[in-house]
Amino acid sequence: MNRVALIAPTFHGYESKIKKEFEVNGFEVRLRFTEGRLESPALKKGSRSAWTRRMSRHSERILAELEDVRLTMVLVIRGEPMPPSFFAALRAGHPEARFVLYEWDAEKRIKYLPLTAYFDVVMSFERADCAAHGFTYLPLFHIAEYTAAPLPERNLDIAFIGGYHPDRDRIFQSLVNQARTLGLSYVIYEQIPLGLFAYLTFSRRQQILNRVRFRALSLRRCAELVRRARVVVDIEHAGQGGLTMRTFEALAAGTKLITTNRSILDEPFYSPSTIAVIDRDSPRLDPTFILTPNTSCNMRPYSLDRWVHAILRAAGIAAKEEE
């Protein structure tokens, strides 16, 4: 029996989707989290020593749970919350396993280079990091909810969906004002993490609190909104060049994309009839682009099953035959 230890953050349920896809490929999967489910990012910022102690105990628990498991592969997604000593010990305890690190953030933002010494294969969604450090480029993916039949009626012009951060909120609000002026229908859903919610509440930022949501959209509900929209707006973090999950979800759903990420111009699926790249500092909506019928592009190569197969190939492990 092939066994994989999947060590990943909790991220809106995508970690469970990845686990299931490995199971479809015949793997027994041990899913563990890079941070405990109840760990707060606010704790990391507020008390470094307390965070370090908790992460040390968390790492020791994972090592103990995997100690007697014969692993074929260890796949770590965004491993930087874990101390390097954890990966050294895990590697020493499982010398027969292939170790793969996948990063879906920019190295200059999260500084993960010290971890790469413990891995046989390092993959990233950032082309610049791959070129600079010799990593393997692997973009993100879309899940089946975005291509499932039947297709809903497209009765919404624009969907703004994303986690809250000030720069994204500024761009969203500028585009929302333009949408109102143009008479376009839209929905905006900005989700805010607990720590920031508490900070904004304490600092009386009521105007922001009135338009953000504490509860994240479910994958099902998010897919429903994206599939109903003619256009989805995607704003990446400043300093991040990798394409977001929303990019692939929207295009797979046959929905047009408005993005500030110029990296998309280098992708083989880029088409100006489907994707509009806007200026981050001076964002503008083009109603002609929004209202013109879409010509969908082939996003099958960016499905979750193809993503898993790419990781297995990079690790030198046989996967289920691709359809």
N, C-alpha and C positions, 0 to 999 in steps of 0.2 A: 504493500500500500504506500503510495506517494503521500507525503505529509508536508504541508507548508505552514509555517508560523507567519501569520499576517499581523504585523505590528503597525498600527495606524491611528490617526486621530479620529475622534468621533466627528463626523461631518455630514449632517443632514441625512444619514442613512446610507450614504454611498459606500461606506466601509462594509455594510452588510451585503450590498449588491456585488461588490468585488468578491467577497467570501463565497457567495452563491455561485458565481461564475467559475471560480476555481473548483468548486464541488462538481459542477457540470463536467469539468475536465478530468474528473476522477480523483481529485485530491481530497484528503481529509484535512480540514483547516482548523487551526488553533488561532482564533482571533484574540489579540490582546491590544490594549490601547496605549498610545505613547504617553497619555496623561490619564489619570484616573477619571472616571466619568464625572465625579463631583469636584474635581480640582478646578479652582477658579483662576483665570488669568490675572485677576486683581491680586491674588495672593502672591503670584510671581513678582509682580511689580512692587507690591507693598512690603514684602518681607522675604528677601532673598534667602536668608538662612532657613526659614521655615519651609520655603519651597524646596530647597535643596534636600532637607531631611525627608520630606514627603516623597520626593522623586526617588531618593535612595531606597526607601522602604518599598515603593512601588516597583522599582527595578528588581529588587531582591525577590519579590513575590513572583514576578514573571519568570525569572531564572529558575526558581524552585518548581514552578508549574510545568516548565518545559524540560526539566533536567533529564527525565527518563523517557522522553519522546524522541524517537528516531526521525529526524527531519530530512526531507529531500531539499527543501529550500526555505530560506528566511527572506521574506519580502517586507521591507520597512518603508513606510510612506511618511515623509516628513519626520525624520528621526531626531531632529535637533532638541526636543524637550528632554530626551534621555541622555544621561551622562556617557561620555566615551567609554568609561570603565564597564558599563553595561554591555556594550557591543563587544568589547574585548573578552569579557567573561562568556557571553553567549557564543562567540566564535570558538573559544577554547573548548566549550562543552559540546559543540556540534561541528567537529572538523570535517565531517563528510558532507555537510549541507552547502549548497550554493547560496551566497549572500548577495541580495539585490537591494539597492537603495533607489527609491523613486522620489524625486522632489518636485512638488508643484508650487514652488515659490522661487524667487530670485536669490542667488547666493549672497548678493550684496545686502539683501534685506534680513536674512536669517543666519548667515555665516555658518554653513554646515560643512565646509571643507574638512575640518579635523575628523569628521566621522567617516569620510570616504576611504580611509586607510583600512577599514575593517570589512570592506565589501569587494566582491569579485566583479560586480557590474554596478555602475552608477548611471542612472537615467534621469532625464529632466525634461520639463516642458519648456524650458528656457533655451532657445537657440544660442543666445550669446554665451551662456554658461557652458554649453556643450562645446562650442567652438574654442572657448578659452581654456577648458580643462580636459578636453578629450572624452567627455561623457557622451552617452548615446541619447539622441533626441527622440523623445516620444511625447506627442501631444496628449491632451486629455481625451475624453470620450463622451458619448451620449448613451443613455440607457433606453430600454425598450419602450418605456412609457411615452416617449416623444414620437414614436413611429407607429404606435398601435392603431389598428382600425377600430371603429370608424373615425374618420376625420370630422372634427366639430366645425360648425359654422364660424367663419372668421368675422365676428361682429365687434371687434375691438381694434382700434387703429394702432395703439402703442402700449406696450407693457414695460414698465420700469420696475425691475426686481433685483434686489441685491442687499447685501449687508451694509449697514450704515457706516460710513466714515465721512468726515467733513467735506473732503474734496468731491467725493461722489455725490453727496447731498447737494453741494453747490451746483454741479452740472445738471443733476436731475431737476432741481427747482427751476433752473434757467430754461430747460427744455419743456417742462410742464407749463410754464407761463406762455411759451411759444405755442404749444399745443392748444391751450385755451383760446389764444388769439386766432388761431387757424381753424377753430371749431372741430378739432380732432378729438375723438374719444380716447380715453387712456385709463390705466390703472397704475398706481404706484404703491410698491410694497417694500419698505426698507426695514430690515430686522436689526435690532440692536442687542448686543450681548449684555448680560446681567451687570457686569462691572461698570460699563459705560452708562447703562440705564441708571444705576445708583448715583454715579457722578453727576449726570445731568439733572437728576431729581434734587440732589443736594445743592447744586449750583443754580437751581431755579431756571433752567433753560426750557421753559414751558413751551415755547414756540416749536422747538425741535421735538419735544416729547409728544406734542399733539399730532405729529405726522409720521412717527416711527412706531414699529410694533415690537413688542418684547418676544412674542412667540414666532418662531420660524415657520414658513410655509412647509407643509408636507410635500414630499416628492410628487405625489399624485396631483395635489392642488396646483403646484408650480407648473407641472406639465400641462395641466388644463388651461391655465392662463396663457402660456407660451403658444399653445396650439390654436387658441382663439384669436391671437393678435396677428395683425399684418406685419408688425415690426416689433422687435425687442431691442431695447437699449442696453448696452453692456459697457460699463466703465471699470477698467482694471485699476488696481492700485498703482499710484505713481511709483515709478522705478521698477515696475514689473512688466516684462515683455512677453511672458508666456500667455497663451490664449486660455481664457477661462472655460469652465465647464459650460456656462451659459452659451458661449459661442457655438459649441457643437450641438447642444440641445436645440437651440433655435433653428439652426440650419437643417438639422435632421428632421425637424418638424415641418419644414417647408416655409418657415417664417423668415422674413428679411431681418437683417442685422444692421444696427447703427452702433458703431464702436469708436472709442478713442484710441484703440490699440493699433498702431501702424504696422506692427509685426505681421498682421494678417495679410498684408500685401505680398508677403513672401511665400504664402501657402498655395499649393496647387489648386485648391478649390476656390480661391478668390475670384470674384466677378463683381464689377461695379453695378451690375443690375440687381444683385442680391445683397451686397455688402456696401455700406456707406461708412467711410472713415471720416470722422469730424474732428475739429480742433478742440483740444481739451480746454484751452484758455478762452476760446470764443465759439462755443458750440452753437450750431444752427441746424434747424430742421428744414428739410426739403420736402414739401408736401407732395411734389410729383413723385419722388422716390417712394414715399410711403403709400400712396394710393395706386400706383401702377401695379398691375398683377405681377406676381412673382414667377420666376422661372427657377424651379428648385434645382439644387445641385446634389450630386451623389455623395452622401456622407456615410455610406456603409463601411468604408475603411476605418471610420472613427467610432465604431460601435464598441461597447464594453468587451464583448467577446474577442474582437480583434486586438484590443489593448492588452488583455490577459495573454493572448497568444504571443504577442510581441515580447512581453516580459519573459515568458517561458522559453522562447527562441533565444533571447539574449543570454539566458541562464544555461542554455544547452540542454533543456529538458523537453521531452516530447509532449505535444499538446494534442487535444482532440482535433481531428481533421476539420479544417475551416470549410464553411458552406459557401 
